[in-house]
Amino acid sequence: MRREDYLIRIRRHYETHWQTEPVVVPLPGGPPALPDGFSILCFDKPRGHPVSVYTTCGMSRLEDPRRIELHLSARAAQNGVVSALASLAGRHRDGLATDVHQVVDVGGPWWPGSRCSQGLVAPPYLWGPAIEWLHLREGSVRCLWIIPITPEEADFGRKSGGEALEARLQDGSFDYLDPGRAGFA
């Protein structure tokens, strides 16, 4: 499969699931060293939800042994979200492989004034299992959710594991869309 066809398949996977056309979002500060054709797509209010979903498209290459793409949700457009996804994609390409239940540093807040400067890579619970896997003849692509978290939550996740952090977030009154949330100590 050609690279262009691979990117089209990823984009169609998202479009089919979210039932809306995306907008290609410009990368702030110019594109990092990412694969040809890499983009960040914004799906505004997919399936009537009051959020925007930002996705990587082409973070992985077809020849990668584990193909990963990432997405996150936000109540409104924000450059910090795009910068965070571009940063994570660049780090993934630099050999810091991204995987489920991993705590990742995105180098700054996702939102102005937010304490959420880290992320937890998780299965896409909000959107159901159909979005998680794109099956191709050449192998599968795993589409994972990035949950914005605070430094204290990241420390807990690094010490206790990503699954334990995920469980603790679900047990509380966690609002993944609130960039101003305090987190837990």
C-alpha positions, 0 to 999 in steps of 0.5 A: 500500500502506498503512503497516500492510501494509508493516510486515506484509510486512517482518515476514512476510519475516523470519518466513518466513526465520527460521521463528520468531515474533519478540518486539517489543522495547521501545525503551530511553529511549523511541522516537526520532523514527522512522516510525509503527509502527517496531519492533525485533523479536527472533527468538530462536534462529531455525532452531535457531541459538544466537543471537538476531537483532534486526531493524528493522521500518519503518526505511524508508518505502514512499515512500523511494527506497531502502528499507533495514532492518537486523539483527544477531545476539547470543548473548544479549539486551542493551539496547545492541544495541537502542539501537544499532539504534534509533540507526542507524534514527534517523540513517538517518531524519535523512538519514545514509542507510545503505548496504552496506559503510558504516562507521557509528558507533552512539555507544557499545558494543553490549555492556557492556565491549565495544570494539565501538562501531562497525558495518559494514553488510554483505550478510547472509552468515550467513543467505543471499541470500533474507533480503537482498531483500523484493520488493514490487510498489512496489519492493524492501526491502534487509535488511542485516546490521550487524557490530559492529566496534572503532574501529580496524577502523572507521578501517581501513574508512573509509581502505580501504573497507568491502569491504576491511574485510569481506575483512580480517575474513573472513581472520582468526579473526573471531568476530562474536558475541564482544563482548569481541574485541580487534579488529585494529590 
